[in-house]
Amino acid sequence: MRRLASVFALGAALALAACNATTPADDYHDYLERADRHRPDVGPDVSVSHGHFTDVTGNWFLRAALTAGLDLGLRVRMCAWQANPTEADWERCDPLTAPGKLMVRLWLEKQRIGVDAPLVETESVVDDAGFFVLRAEPLRLPADLVGSDIIAMVIMDAHITRDGAWCGDANGTVTQPPGLEIDGSTFAGTRDPDQTAKHFEVPFACGPEEPAPGQDAGPDAGPPPPDAAPVSEAGVTRPDSPDLSDVTSVAADLTGHWLVTAKLANGLALQLWLSLVYAGGAEGGTLDGAIHRTQDQPGAPAAATFTTTVTPDGRFDLWLPGFSMRTNLGQLEADILLSAATLGPEVFCGEGAGMVNRPISTPLAGATFSAVPYVPGTPPTPAAEAVTACPTP
């Protein structure tokens, strides 16, 4: 979530499968106990292996968390550079029998390798320690992914893992839309010979790091877990609530898991997952909640929790001053106000106000959102296909 596009990227239901089910009440009340224990599990087969070279040619699936809220799947073909070619034959795919030069092509997840035109054709060199760099300059992502065209210059620093996969961190710049940052993004490559992998089924980052030869890993070789940030007033003046008087609202029990899709003034449409517990009464009610990224699995620590009141006709405000969240891109800091109306037991919607303070100052006025029931751990409705605002009266 690094930019508000990320946070706000606020993004049936309560019945999670049998004995592993996690209810919203469990999620909220166990939050403090679980928040700092460990980072989300991203899969066992991407542990780092130092000083390792192996053949990485063939078809791959690359899952990249380029921004909080943008969980990207790409199909990749890697082939050894042919010896002394007059002109590279991109249709030929030789194995990489020794450290050397690679030809790399990238496609969107929905495309087919060798059938559709690739997004990027680039070259790389794998060294004898299994390290290589992938450059997508530029990487052009269509509007149907996030509601707006994205053009970025992306540099991926990768290394081969002990299991023959590869993973690493990405940095670079976004030229469209301006203001997005991608430094600190993560990715992981999984072999996909038949082009059947889906991005919610594979890791998006390296696993716990192995020590380099001769080094002691110590009690915890992995990076520290992301800190879940409590919300405090932080001396911030609360903005006026957006006017939703033209939206008909009704009382409803909103207990459950929700996929919240928000559209910002710059056109980006992004998502988060909320867990809510509703307690109703004659004078309205209360909502206790927890905020997650859609990439999180059930049982993962929440990024933050909150409590708010609900009017007798189902309206509520969520005021998050001093909101802070560790994202794939670094630290996001914002003062966020969401005003919502309940349309029924399976949808609420509204508008936003406030300000993103870091990484780039961005007002939230004009942002809209809509929420529908969600089963955590399953692929959400793509942001470009989801409703992102209350219905027009």
C-alpha positions in Angstrom: 0.0 0.0 0.0 2.6 2.7 -0.2 0.7 5.7 -1.7 -2.9 6.3 -1.1 -3.6 4.7 -4.2 -2.5 1.8 -2.1 -4.3 2.4 1.2 -7.3 3.7 -0.1 -7.2 1.0 -2.4 -9.6 -0.2 0.1 -9.7 -3.4 -0.8 -20.1 -15.4 0.5 -18.5 -14.2 3.0 -18.4 -15.4 6.5 -18.3 -19.1 5.8 -14.7 -20.0 5.4 -14.0 -23.6 4.9 -14.5 -25.9 7.9 -11.9 -26.2 10.7 -9.5 -23.5 9.2 -12.2 -20.8 9.1 -11.4 -17.4 10.6 -14.4 -15.3 11.7 -14.3 -11.5 11.7 -14.6 -11.6 15.5 -11.5 -13.9 15.7 -9.7 -11.6 13.4 -10.4 -8.5 15.4 -10.0 -9.9 19.0 -6.8 -11.9 18.2 -5.2 -8.9 16.4 -2.9 -7.8 19.2 -1.7 -11.3 20.0 -0.8 -12.1 16.4 0.3 -8.7 15.1 4.1 -9.0 15.6 4.8 -12.7 15.5 5.9 -13.3 12.0 5.5 -12.1 8.4 3.0 -13.7 6.0 4.0 -17.1 4.6 5.0 -16.7 1.0 5.8 -20.3 0.3 8.7 -22.7 1.1 10.2 -23.0 -2.3 11.7 -19.6 -2.6 14.3 -19.7 0.1 17.5 -17.8 -0.9 20.5 -19.8 -1.8 23.8 -18.0 -2.1 26.4 -19.0 -4.6 24.0 -21.1 -6.6 23.7 -21.3 -10.4 21.3 -23.5 -12.3 19.5 -23.4 -15.7 16.5 -21.0 -15.5 15.5 -21.3 -19.2 11.9 -22.2 -20.1 8.4 -20.8 -19.1 7.8 -19.1 -15.8 5.1 -17.3 -13.9 6.2 -14.1 -12.3 4.1 -12.7 -9.4 5.0 -9.2 -8.5 3.7 -6.9 -5.8 4.6 -3.6 -7.6 2.4 -1.5 -5.5 0.3 -2.2 -2.5 -3.0 -3.1 -4.1 -1.5 -4.0 -7.4 -0.8 -7.7 -7.4 0.6 -8.4 -10.8 0.9 -11.7 -12.7 3.3 -12.0 -15.7 4.2 -14.9 -17.9 7.9 -15.2 -18.7 10.0 -17.1 -21.2 13.8 -17.3 -20.6 16.2 -18.7 -23.2 19.9 -18.8 -23.5 21.5 -16.4 -26.0 22.6 -18.4 -29.0 26.3 -18.5 -29.7 27.5 -15.7 -32.1 24.1 -15.0 -33.7 23.9 -12.4 -36.4 20.5 -11.5 -35.1 18.9 -13.0 -32.0 16.2 -15.7 -32.8 13.6 -15.0 -30.1 11.6 -18.1 -31.1 14.5 -20.4 -30.4 15.0 -21.5 -26.7 18.3 -23.0 -25.8 19.2 -24.1 -22.2 21.7 -22.1 -20.2 24.4 -24.7 -19.5 26.8 -22.2 -17.9 26.6 -18.6 -16.5 25.9 -16.3 -19.4 23.4 -14.3 -21.4 19.6 -14.7 -21.4 16.9 -13.6 -23.7 13.8 -12.7 -21.7 10.2 -12.0 -22.8 7.3 -10.9 -20.6 3.5 -11.2 -21.2 0.5 -10.4 -19.1 -1.1 -13.3 -17.1 -4.1 -13.4 -19.4 -1.9 -13.7 -22.5 -0.3 -16.8 -24.1 3.4 -17.2 -24.5 4.3 -17.5 -28.2 0.8 -16.5 -29.3 0.3 -12.9 -28.2 2.8 -10.1 -28.7 5.0 -9.8 -25.6 4.9 -6.7 -23.4 8.7 -6.6 -23.1 11.8 -8.1 -24.8 15.0 -7.7 -22.8 18.3 -9.3 -22.1 20.1 -10.3 -18.9 23.2 -12.1 -17.8 23.2 -14.8 -15.0 26.5 -14.9 -13.1 28.1 -17.9 -11.5 26.5 -17.1 -8.1 23.0 -17.2 -9.6 22.4 -13.4 -9.7 20.9 -11.5 -12.6 19.0 -8.3 -13.4 15.8 -8.0 -15.4 15.0 -4.6 -16.9 11.5 -3.8 -18.2 12.1 -0.4 -19.8 9.4 0.4 -20.3 6.7 -1.8 -18.8 3.3 -0.8 -20.1 0.3 -2.1 -18.1 -3.2 -1.6 -19.6 -6.0 0.3 -17.9 -8.1 -2.8 -17.3 -5.7 -3.8 -14.5 -6.1 -0.8 -12.2 -8.4 1.7 -13.9 -5.6 3.8 -15.5 -2.7 3.1 -17.9 0.6 2.6 -16.1 4.0 3.1 -17.7 7.0 2.3 -15.6 10.8 1.7 -15.9 11.3 -1.4 -13.7 14.6 -2.9 -12.6 14.3 -6.3 -10.9 17.4 -7.6 -9.0 16.9 -11.4 -8.9 18.8 -14.4 -7.6 18.3 -18.1 -8.1 17.0 -20.0 -5.0 18.2 -23.4 -3.7 15.1 -25.0 -5.3 15.9 -23.6 -8.7 13.2 -20.8 -8.6 14.1 -17.1 -8.5 13.0 -14.0 -6.6 14.1 -10.6 -5.4 13.3 -6.9 -5.1 12.4 -4.3 -7.7 12.9 -0.6 -8.1 12.5 2.1 -10.7 10.2 4.9 -11.7 6.6 5.4 -12.8 6.1 7.9 -15.6 2.4 7.5 -15.8 0.5 8.3 -13.6 2.9 10.6 -11.9 3.5 10.2 -8.2 3.5 6.3 -8.0 6.7 4.8 -6.5 7.8 1.2 -6.9 11.1 1.0 -4.9 11.0 -1.9 -2.5 8.5 -4.0 -4.5 8.9 -7.7 -4.4 8.6 -10.6 -6.9 9.1 -14.3 -7.3 9.3 -16.6 -10.3 7.7 -20.1 -10.4 8.2 -22.6 -13.1 5.1 -22.9 -15.3 5.8 -25.1 -18.3 2.1 -25.5 -19.2 1.1 -21.9 -18.6 -1.4 -22.9 -16.0 -0.2 -21.0 -12.9 -2.4 -18.3 -11.4 -1.0 -15.4 -9.4 -3.0 -16.1 -6.3 -1.4 -19.6 -6.2 2.3 -18.7 -6.1 4.6 -16.6 -3.9 5.2 -12.9 -4.5 8.5 -12.6 -2.5 11.5 -14.5 -1.3 11.1 -16.8 1.6 13.4 -16.8 4.7 17.0 -16.2 3.8 19.7 -18.9 4.1 23.0 -17.8 5.5 25.8 -17.4 3.0 28.6 -20.0 3.2 30.5 -19.5 6.5 27.9 -17.2 8.0 25.8 -17.8 11.1 22.1 -17.1 10.4 21.4 -16.3 14.0 18.1 -16.9 15.7 16.1 -15.2 12.9 17.6 -14.9 9.4 14.5 -13.4 7.9 13.5 -9.8 7.8 11.5 -8.4 10.7 7.7 -8.6 10.3 5.8 -5.5 9.1 4.5 -3.5 12.1 0.8 -3.2 12.5 0.2 0.4 13.3 -2.4 1.6 15.8 -4.4 4.6 14.8 -4.1 7.7 16.9 -5.4 11.2 16.7 -1.9 12.5 16.1 -3.1 16.1 16.4 -4.7 16.0 13.0 -7.9 18.1 12.3 -10.7 15.9 11.0 -12.0 17.0 7.6 -15.7 17.5 7.0 -17.6 14.3 6.1 -18.5 13.9 2.4 -22.2 14.6 1.8 -24.0 11.3 1.2 -27.5 12.7 1.8 -28.6 11.7 -1.7 -27.8 8.0 -1.0 -30.5 5.9 0.6 -29.1 4.0 3.6 -30.6 1.2 5.7 -29.6 -0.6 8.9 -28.0 -4.0 8.3 -25.6 -6.4 10.1 -22.3 -5.9 8.3 -20.4 -8.6 10.2 -18.2 -10.4 7.7 -15.3 -10.0 5.4 -15.5 -7.3 2.7 -13.7 -6.5 -0.5 -13.5 -2.7 -0.7 -12.6 -1.3 -4.1 -11.8 2.4 -4.2 -11.3 4.7 -7.1 -9.1 7.8 -6.6 -9.3 11.1 -8.3 -6.4 10.2 -10.6 -8.3 7.2 -12.0 -6.5 4.4 -10.2 -8.9 1.7 -8.8 -7.4 -0.4 -6.0 -8.5 -2.8 -3.3 -8.3 -3.8 0.4 -10.0 -6.4 2.6 -11.9 -5.4 5.7 -13.1 -7.7 8.5 -16.1 -6.2 10.4 -18.0 -7.2 13.5 -21.3 -5.4 14.0 -23.2 -4.9 17.2 -26.6 -3.3 16.8 -29.1 -1.6 19.1 -32.1 0.7 19.3 -30.0 3.8 18.8 -27.8 2.4 16.0 -24.7 0.3 16.6 -21.0 -0.1 16.5 -18.5 -1.6 14.0 -15.2 -3.2 15.1 -12.9 -3.8 12.2 -9.5 -4.8 10.9 -7.7 -3.7 7.6 -5.8 -6.2 5.4 -4.3 -6.2 2.0 -6.0 -8.6 -0.5 -2.7 -10.5 -0.8 -2.9 -11.5 2.9 -4.0 -15.0 3.8 -6.6 -15.8 6.6 -4.8 -15.6 9.9 -2.2 -13.0 8.8 -1.8 -10.0 11.1 -4.0 -7.1 10.4 -2.4 -3.8 9.3 -4.7 -1.8 11.7 -7.9 -2.0 13.7 -10.7 0.4 14.4 -14.0 1.0 16.1 -16.8 3.3 14.9 -20.5 4.0 15.5 -23.3 3.4 13.1 -26.5 5.5 12.8 -29.9 3.9 13.0 -30.1 4.1 9.2 -26.8 2.4 8.6 -24.4 5.3 8.0 -20.9 5.4 9.5 -17.6 7.3 9.3 -14.2 5.6 9.5 -11.6 8.2 10.7 -8.0 7.0 10.5 -5.7 9.9 11.5 -2.0 9.1 11.5 -2.7 5.9 9.6 0.6 4.1 8.9 1.1 0.8 7.1 4.2 -1.0 6.0 3.7 -1.9 2.3 5.6 -3.6 -0.5 6.8 -0.1 -1.4 7.8 1.1 2.0 5.8 3.1 4.6 2.5 4.7 3.8 1.3 7.5 6.0 -2.1 9.2 5.6 -5.0 10.8 7.4 -8.1 9.1 6.0 -11.8 9.7 6.4 -14.3 7.3 4.8 -18.0 8.1 4.9 -20.3 5.2 4.1 -23.9 4.4 3.5 -25.3 0.9 3.9 -27.4 -0.2 0.8 -28.3 -3.6 2.3 -26.7 -6.6 3.9 -24.4 -7.2 1.0 -23.1 -3.8 0.0 -22.0 -0.5 1.5 -20.4 2.4 -0.4 -19.3 6.0 0.1 -16.7 8.7 -0.4 -13.4 9.7 1.0 -11.6 12.8 2.4 -8.3 13.6 4.1 -4.7 13.5 2.8 -1.9 11.1 2.0 1.2 12.5 3.6 3.8 10.0 2.5 5.3 9.0 0.1 3.7 11.9 -1.8 1.2 14.5 -0.7 -2.2 13.6 -2.2 -5.6 14.9 -1.2 -8.3 12.3 -1.0 -11.3 14.5 -1.8 -13.2 13.0 -4.8 -12.2 9.4 -4.0 -15.2 6.9 -4.0 -15.5 3.3 -2.9 -17.9 0.3 -2.8 -17.7 -2.9 -0.7 -19.1 -6.4 -1.3 -18.8 -9.7 0.7 -15.4 -11.4 0.2 -13.8 -14.8 1.0 -10.3 -14.1 2.2 -7.6 -16.0 0.4 -9.5 -16.1 -2.9 -8.9 -14.0 -6.0 -10.9 -10.8 -5.7 -13.0 -9.4 -8.5 -10.5 -7.4 -10.7 -10.5 -3.7 -9.7 -11.4 -2.6 -13.2 -14.5 -4.8 -13.2 -15.7 -3.9 -9.7 -18.2 -1.2 -8.6 -16.3 1.7 -7.1 -19.0 4.2 -6.0 -22.5 4.5 -4.7 -25.3 4.3 -7.3 -26.3 7.5 -8.9 -29.8 8.6 -7.6 
